[in-house]
Structures are given as C-alpha cells and as structure tokens.
Amino acid sequence: MAKKDLFEKGFDESTKIKLLLFRKYIESWIPTFIHSSPFEKILIYDFFAGEGQDVYGEKGSPLIIMDCLKQYCEDIRNKNKKIFITLNDYDKKKAEKLLALTQAFKEKCGACNHCSLEVKNDAFQNLFSAEYQVIKQDTPTFLLIDQYGVSQVTESVFRQLVDAPRTDFLFFISSATIRRFKDNEGINKKIKVSQIQFEESKPYECHEKVYNYYKTLINGDYYLGRFSIKKVTNYYGLIFGSHHPLGLEKFLSASWSIDVNNGEANHEIDETKQYEGSFMNLFDEVSGISTFKTKLESYEEHLLDYFSVPRTNQEIYKFSLESGISISKTVDILRKLEKERRICVEGGDKRKSGAFYLSHNSDKIIKVAKNENNKN
C-alpha cells in the first residue's frame, strides 16, 4: 500500500491487520448498496493502492476490493448497478504493475459492462481535488486513503470528507509521528495538533488522542470510529467516518471481530492500563479483590446508569455506537442484565424473547429501564 518497499519486503503483521479490517468493512459495505439501495451508481476510491499484492502474493487493498465485487457479479447485472472503481498510486512502476493485475480481473469479471475500473498515476492532492466534485455528490462512495505518515489528510481534506453527504472513508495516520513532532511547524500547517495533550507515559493512547482531535473538527451529527495499530514500539491507526449510523455499526462490527476484548486495537489496551501504577492500586485494600474493570464491564455499568430513566431501543442503539461498542456486544449485555433482572423491558408483549431491536431503522419500539427493585 503506501509505504515504500512494503510490497517487496512482504506485508508485516500490522499491515495484515489493517487489510483485514478493511476487508471486513468493505465486504459488508458493498452488498448494502447492491441489494437494498435505490442508487444506481456506487463509487470506490483507493488513493494509495500500491501494486495490488506483495511479493508473496498477499492481496492488497485493490485485490480485496475486486474479491468482494466478484461475489456479486450476478446481482450487479440483475439490479443494473454501475460500479466505478478508481485505483491510484503516485509511484509509476507500482501503478503499471497494478494495471496488469486489473486487466486479469476485467477479463474474468462477469459484470464487466457494469464495472468501470480505472488505474491512475497521480499525486493524492491532485486526484482528490479533481474528483471531489464527483465525490461530494449524493452517490454512495467509499474512500480508502492509506497515506504514509500524516501529510495528506490535512484539516482541509478532512473537512471535505465530512462534507460529502454519501461518503464513507477510512484513512491511515501515523499517530506516533504526530506525538513525536506535534510542535513541528510543517505538521501544524497541515493539521493543528500542537494543542493535543499527549501523556509521555502512555504512548498507547496516542491514536485515541489524535482521533479525539479530529472529533473536534466536526459540527453536527457525524459518526467517527478508530482502530489503533502497534508496530514494534510505535502506534499508528485508522480513522473511519460516515454520515450514517449504519456505517459506524459495520465498522465497529469489523473492529470487534478482530479485537474481541476492546474493539479498538491490535494490542492489549486493558492489559496495558492494568499494569500502570503500583500493584496495590489494582486491589481493594480491604477485600484484596481486584478492582480492575475491562472495557465491557465498565460499559455495562454505564449502561445501567443510562437506564436510570427509560430509554428506547433507538436511543440505546445510538448510545452503543457513541460508546464504541458493537451492537452484538450491547445485545449480549442487555440479555445478561435482563436475565439477572437488573433491567425492565416495556413493550415486552410485542417482542421476541431476547430481542432488543437495536437498529438504525427498526419499526418496533421498546423501552428499557433500570430495575430499581433489584439493588445488585
């Protein structure tokens, strides 16, 4: 993808995690707009596509996109969808190798008359500026921006991404570089990060800090997600954005399928925090029982506090997304709390057993509240 010589050396584990998360997301994004969308056109951009695969044949992002599309050739034809794929790399040799790979896809794809696949060799800023009038139209669009470092997704570019009404995006950023050089004049001309307060003793939190900075640039309803990636001693990460809650729902589902404990990293977040400070801080001084809580245990407590007043399933759905918790994890917790009689569900005569109807478009309304008669 974006890093020099990465294809010649072979993808390392951190790159494979990044590609796995991308695959899981795009596999759920593509069928959404093929099967149940009124839109005829679908746009996909990969701005730092590289050669398409590494020296060992490990598939990069362009081939992952093609893999996903091949599953739906018949549906694309039958539903008369038009898929426009733009793959780009600034390195001419990489773009030429990628072009050769895409020719094979075009020859084998049964929906070739419905899929336009173009390989470009241009600088990101040039191509993004040239395509932005198309990107910001009311057309389902996905952008992958696997930049090297921090220089391409400037504050201006980020705002443009957020302003595009039907665009979901995923971009890579070297959070460790921002942490190390946050007062650098060159970096701050692109992204005003000097205001971010990093804690030197907590490098593993740097991607979360960068993510929170990007959140300050958003006005109104918008959905951001993050995933932190550790490589040796440095921390990088992905930032996801969408105007639609379903986009974030799919991203969180992909993230939690990779990191089943926290849904946010390829490194141990809870374990790292657990070993901060003194040993005694982890235990109640009287009972000697560990007081350390996992992310999901803390979230369960927050949910119960949230249920101090009755909440609809639609409100719970949004609360789950804003908390960075996948919908399936929230449903698991709700079922547990109901079984323990710690919550009450109104509208139970209309619901299936164990169902909470957490969806962006559920036509069923139920309410959940804390069971004040159960003090456990």
C-alpha positions as CSV (number, residue, x, y, z in Angstrom):
1,M,0.0,0.0,0.0
2,A,1.5,3.4,0.8
3,K,4.8,2.5,2.5
4,K,8.0,2.4,0.3
5,D,9.3,-1.1,-0.3
6,L,6.4,-2.7,1.6
7,F,5.4,-4.8,-1.4
8,E,9.0,-6.0,-1.9
9,K,9.5,-7.0,1.7
10,G,6.1,-8.6,2.2
11,F,3.3,-7.3,4.4
12,D,4.1,-7.3,8.1
13,E,1.6,-8.2,10.7
14,S,0.4,-4.6,11.3
15,T,-0.3,-4.2,7.6
16,K,-2.2,-7.5,7.6
17,I,-4.4,-6.3,10.4
18,K,-5.1,-3.1,8.6
19,L,-6.0,-5.0,5.4
20,L,-8.2,-7.5,7.4
21,L,-10.2,-4.6,8.9
22,F,-10.6,-3.1,5.5
23,R,-11.7,-6.4,4.0
24,K,-14.3,-7.0,6.8
25,Y,-15.7,-3.5,6.3
26,I,-15.8,-3.4,2.5
27,E,-17.4,-6.9,2.5
28,S,-20.3,-5.5,4.4
29,W,-20.4,-2.1,2.7
30,I,-20.7,-3.3,-0.9
31,P,-23.8,-5.6,-0.6
32,T,-25.6,-2.9,1.3
33,F,-25.7,-0.7,-1.8
34,I,-26.1,-3.5,-4.3
35,H,-29.1,-5.2,-2.6
36,S,-31.1,-2.6,-0.8
37,S,-30.2,0.8,-2.2
38,P,-32.2,2.9,-4.6
39,F,-28.9,4.3,-6.0
40,E,-27.8,3.1,-9.4
41,K,-24.1,4.2,-9.1
42,I,-21.5,3.2,-6.5
43,L,-18.1,4.8,-6.3
44,I,-15.0,3.3,-4.7
45,Y,-11.6,5.0,-4.5
46,D,-8.3,3.7,-3.3
47,F,-5.9,6.6,-3.4
48,F,-2.7,4.8,-2.3
49,A,-3.3,1.4,-4.0
50,G,0.3,0.2,-4.5
51,E,1.0,-2.8,-6.7
52,G,-2.1,-4.8,-5.6
53,Q,-0.2,-7.6,-3.8
54,D,3.1,-8.2,-2.1
55,V,6.0,-10.3,-3.3
56,Y,4.4,-13.4,-1.7
57,G,1.0,-12.9,-3.3
58,E,-0.7,-11.5,-0.2
59,K,-3.5,-9.4,-1.5
60,G,-3.5,-5.6,-1.0
61,S,-6.5,-3.3,-0.9
62,P,-7.2,-3.3,-4.7
63,L,-7.4,-7.0,-5.0
64,I,-9.5,-7.1,-1.8
65,I,-12.0,-4.7,-3.5
66,M,-12.1,-7.0,-6.6
67,D,-12.5,-10.1,-4.5
68,C,-15.6,-8.5,-2.8
69,L,-17.1,-7.4,-6.1
70,K,-16.7,-10.8,-7.7
71,Q,-19.1,-12.3,-5.2
72,Y,-21.9,-10.0,-6.5
73,C,-21.4,-10.1,-10.3
74,E,-24.8,-11.6,-11.0
75,D,-26.6,-9.2,-8.6
76,I,-24.8,-6.2,-10.1
77,R,-26.0,-7.2,-13.5
78,N,-29.6,-8.1,-12.5
79,K,-30.1,-4.9,-10.5
80,N,-28.4,-2.8,-13.2
81,K,-25.9,-1.3,-10.8
82,K,-22.9,0.7,-12.1
83,I,-19.7,0.4,-10.1
84,F,-16.9,2.9,-10.6
85,I,-13.6,1.9,-9.1
86,T,-10.6,4.3,-9.2
87,L,-7.2,2.9,-8.1
88,N,-4.3,5.2,-7.8
89,D,-0.6,5.3,-6.9
90,Y,1.9,8.1,-7.3
91,D,4.7,5.6,-8.0
92,K,4.6,4.9,-11.7
93,K,6.1,1.4,-11.5
94,K,3.6,0.4,-8.9
95,A,0.7,1.8,-11.0
96,E,1.9,-0.2,-14.0
97,K,2.0,-3.4,-12.0
98,L,-1.4,-2.7,-10.7
99,L,-2.7,-2.1,-14.2
100,A,-1.6,-5.5,-15.3
101,L,-3.4,-7.1,-12.3
102,T,-6.6,-5.3,-13.0
103,Q,-6.7,-6.4,-16.6
104,A,-7.0,-10.0,-15.4
105,F,-9.9,-9.0,-13.3
106,K,-11.7,-7.3,-16.1
107,E,-11.3,-10.4,-18.3
108,K,-12.8,-12.7,-15.7
109,C,-15.5,-10.4,-14.2
110,G,-19.0,-11.4,-15.4
111,A,-20.3,-7.9,-14.6
112,C,-17.6,-6.1,-16.7
113,N,-20.2,-4.0,-18.6
114,H,-21.4,-2.7,-15.2
115,C,-18.0,-2.2,-13.6
116,S,-15.6,0.6,-14.6
117,L,-12.1,0.1,-13.3
118,E,-9.5,2.8,-13.8
119,V,-5.9,2.9,-12.7
120,K,-4.3,6.3,-12.2
121,N,-0.8,7.5,-11.5
122,D,-1.2,10.9,-9.8
123,A,-0.4,12.7,-6.5
124,F,-3.2,12.4,-3.9
125,Q,-3.9,16.1,-3.7
126,N,-4.2,16.4,-7.5
127,L,-6.5,13.4,-7.9
128,F,-8.6,14.2,-4.8
129,S,-9.2,17.8,-6.0
130,A,-10.1,16.6,-9.5
131,E,-12.5,14.0,-8.2
132,Y,-14.1,16.0,-5.3
133,Q,-17.0,17.4,-7.3
134,V,-18.0,13.7,-8.0
135,I,-17.2,12.5,-4.5
136,K,-19.5,15.2,-2.9
137,Q,-22.5,14.3,-5.0
138,D,-25.4,12.3,-3.5
139,T,-23.9,9.0,-4.6
140,P,-22.8,6.1,-2.3
141,T,-19.0,6.5,-2.2
142,F,-16.2,4.8,-0.3
143,L,-12.7,6.3,0.0
144,L,-9.6,4.4,1.3
145,I,-6.7,6.8,2.0
146,D,-3.7,4.7,3.1
147,Q,-1.3,7.6,3.3
148,Y,2.3,7.2,4.6
149,G,2.7,9.4,7.6
150,V,0.4,12.3,8.3
151,S,0.8,14.8,5.4
152,Q,-2.1,14.0,3.0
153,V,-5.3,14.1,5.1
154,T,-5.0,17.7,6.2
155,E,-7.6,19.5,8.2
156,S,-9.0,20.9,5.0
157,V,-9.2,17.5,3.3
158,F,-10.8,16.0,6.5
159,R,-13.5,18.7,6.4
160,Q,-14.1,18.0,2.7
161,L,-14.5,14.3,3.5
162,V,-17.0,15.1,6.3
163,D,-18.9,17.4,4.0
164,A,-19.5,14.7,1.3
165,P,-23.0,13.5,2.2
166,R,-22.9,9.9,1.0
167,T,-19.2,9.2,1.5
168,D,-17.7,6.7,4.0
169,F,-14.0,6.9,4.4
170,L,-11.1,5.1,6.1
171,F,-7.7,6.7,6.4
172,F,-4.4,5.6,8.0
173,I,-2.4,8.0,10.1
174,S,0.9,7.8,11.9
175,S,-0.3,8.9,15.4
176,A,3.2,8.2,16.7
177,T,4.7,10.8,14.3
178,I,2.2,13.4,15.5
179,R,3.0,12.6,19.1
180,R,6.7,12.8,18.5
181,F,6.6,16.0,16.3
182,K,3.4,17.7,17.5
183,D,5.1,21.1,17.7
184,N,6.7,20.8,14.3
185,E,5.7,23.8,12.1
186,G,5.4,21.7,9.0
187,I,2.9,19.3,10.5
188,N,0.9,22.0,12.1
189,K,0.5,23.8,8.8
190,K,-1.4,20.7,7.7
191,I,-3.0,19.6,11.0
192,K,-3.2,21.8,14.0
193,V,-2.1,19.2,16.5
194,S,0.1,21.3,18.8
195,Q,-3.0,21.6,21.1
196,I,-3.2,17.8,21.7
197,Q,-2.0,16.9,25.2
198,F,-0.1,13.6,24.9
199,E,1.0,11.8,28.1
200,E,4.5,10.6,27.7
201,S,3.9,7.6,30.0
202,K,1.0,6.4,27.9
203,P,2.2,6.1,24.2
204,Y,-0.5,3.5,23.6
205,E,-3.2,6.2,23.9
206,C,-1.7,8.5,21.2
207,H,-4.1,7.3,18.4
208,E,-7.1,7.9,20.7
209,K,-5.8,11.4,21.3
210,V,-5.4,12.0,17.6
211,Y,-8.9,10.6,17.0
212,N,-10.4,13.0,19.6
213,Y,-8.7,15.9,17.9
214,Y,-10.5,15.0,14.6
215,K,-13.8,14.8,16.5
216,T,-13.3,18.5,17.5
217,L,-13.4,19.4,13.8
218,I,-16.9,18.1,13.3
219,N,-20.1,20.1,13.8
220,G,-23.5,18.3,13.9
221,D,-24.3,14.6,13.7
222,Y,-21.5,12.5,12.2
223,Y,-20.0,9.1,13.1
224,L,-16.3,8.5,13.6
225,G,-14.6,5.3,14.6
226,R,-10.9,4.4,15.3
227,F,-8.6,1.4,15.4
228,S,-5.1,1.6,16.9
229,I,-2.3,-0.5,15.4
230,K,1.0,-1.2,17.2
231,K,4.2,-1.9,15.2
232,V,7.2,-2.7,17.4
233,T,7.1,0.3,19.8
234,N,5.2,2.7,17.6
235,Y,1.5,3.3,17.4
236,Y,-0.5,4.1,14.3
237,G,-4.1,3.8,13.4
238,L,-7.1,4.0,11.2
239,I,-9.9,6.6,11.4
240,F,-13.3,5.9,9.9
241,G,-16.1,8.3,9.1
242,S,-19.7,8.2,7.9
243,H,-22.8,10.3,7.9
244,H,-24.9,7.3,8.6
245,P,-25.1,5.3,11.8
246,L,-25.1,2.0,9.8
247,G,-21.6,2.9,8.5
248,L,-20.2,3.1,12.1
249,E,-22.2,0.0,13.1
250,K,-20.4,-2.0,10.3
251,F,-17.0,-0.6,11.2
252,L,-17.5,-1.4,14.9
253,S,-18.6,-4.9,14.0
254,A,-15.4,-5.4,12.0
255,S,-13.2,-3.9,14.7
256,W,-14.7,-6.1,17.5
257,S,-14.3,-9.2,15.3
258,I,-10.6,-8.5,15.3
259,D,-10.2,-7.2,18.9
260,V,-12.8,-9.2,20.9
261,N,-11.9,-7.5,24.2
262,N,-11.9,-3.8,23.3
263,G,-12.8,-3.5,19.7
264,E,-10.2,-0.8,19.1
265,A,-6.6,-2.2,18.7
266,N,-4.2,-5.0,17.8
267,H,-2.5,-4.5,21.1
268,E,-3.7,-5.0,24.7
269,I,-5.4,-1.8,25.8
270,D,-6.8,-3.1,29.1
271,E,-3.7,-5.1,30.0
272,T,-1.5,-2.1,29.4
273,K,-3.6,0.1,31.6
274,Q,-3.9,-2.7,34.2
275,Y,-0.1,-2.7,34.8
276,E,0.2,1.1,35.3
277,G,1.0,2.3,38.8
278,S,1.5,0.2,41.8
279,F,0.4,-3.4,42.3
280,M,-1.8,-2.4,45.3
281,N,-3.8,0.0,43.2
282,L,-5.4,-2.9,41.4
283,F,-6.9,-4.4,44.5
284,D,-9.4,-3.3,47.1
285,E,-7.4,-2.7,50.3
286,V,-9.9,-4.4,52.5
287,S,-11.0,-7.5,50.5
288,G,-7.9,-7.9,48.4
289,I,-10.2,-8.4,45.3
290,S,-9.1,-6.9,42.0
291,T,-11.0,-3.7,41.2
292,F,-9.7,-3.6,37.6
293,K,-12.5,-3.5,35.1
294,T,-12.5,-4.4,31.5
295,K,-13.9,-2.1,28.8
296,L,-17.1,-4.2,28.6
297,E,-17.5,-4.3,32.4
298,S,-17.2,-0.5,32.6
299,Y,-19.7,-0.2,29.7
300,E,-22.2,-2.4,31.5
301,E,-22.1,0.0,34.5
302,H,-22.5,3.0,32.2
303,L,-25.5,1.3,30.5
304,L,-27.2,0.8,33.9
305,D,-26.6,4.4,34.8
306,Y,-28.0,5.3,31.4
307,F,-31.1,3.3,32.2
308,S,-31.9,5.5,35.3
309,V,-34.6,6.8,33.0
310,P,-36.4,4.7,30.4
311,R,-34.6,4.5,27.1
312,T,-35.9,3.5,23.7
313,N,-34.2,0.8,21.6
314,Q,-33.3,3.6,19.1
315,E,-31.6,5.6,21.9
316,I,-29.7,2.5,23.1
317,Y,-28.6,1.9,19.5
318,K,-27.0,5.3,19.3
319,F,-25.6,5.1,22.8
320,S,-23.8,1.8,21.8
321,L,-22.3,3.4,18.7
322,E,-21.2,6.5,20.5
323,S,-19.6,4.3,23.2
324,G,-17.6,2.4,20.6
325,I,-19.3,-0.9,21.4
326,S,-20.6,-3.2,18.6
327,I,-24.3,-3.8,18.6
328,S,-23.9,-7.5,19.1
329,K,-21.9,-6.8,22.3
330,T,-24.5,-4.5,23.6
331,V,-27.3,-7.0,22.9
332,D,-25.3,-9.7,24.8
333,I,-25.0,-7.3,27.8
334,L,-28.7,-6.5,27.6
335,R,-29.7,-10.1,27.6
336,K,-27.5,-10.7,30.6
337,L,-29.0,-7.8,32.5
338,E,-32.5,-8.9,31.7
339,K,-31.7,-12.5,32.9
340,E,-30.3,-11.1,36.1
341,R,-33.5,-8.9,36.4
342,R,-31.4,-5.7,36.6
343,I,-33.4,-4.1,33.8
344,C,-37.1,-4.0,32.9
345,V,-38.3,-4.0,29.3
346,E,-41.5,-2.2,28.4
347,G,-43.4,-3.4,25.3
348,G,-42.5,-7.0,26.1
349,D,-45.8,-8.3,24.7
350,K,-44.6,-7.3,21.2
351,R,-41.1,-8.6,21.3
352,K,-39.5,-11.9,20.7
353,S,-37.6,-13.4,23.6
354,G,-34.1,-11.8,23.9
355,A,-34.8,-9.3,21.1
356,F,-34.0,-5.6,21.7
357,Y,-34.4,-4.3,18.1
358,L,-31.2,-2.3,18.0
359,S,-31.1,-0.9,14.5
360,H,-31.0,2.4,12.7
361,N,-34.4,1.7,11.1
362,S,-36.3,-0.6,13.5
363,D,-40.0,-0.3,13.1
364,K,-40.5,-1.7,16.7
365,I,-40.2,0.5,19.7
366,I,-39.4,-0.9,23.2
367,K,-38.1,0.9,26.3
368,V,-35.5,-0.3,28.7
369,A,-35.1,0.9,32.3
370,K,-33.1,0.0,35.4
371,N,-35.0,-2.3,37.7
372,E,-35.0,-0.3,40.9
373,N,-36.3,-3.2,42.9
374,N,-33.1,-5.1,42.2
375,K,-30.2,-3.5,44.1
376,N,-27.5,-5.9,42.9
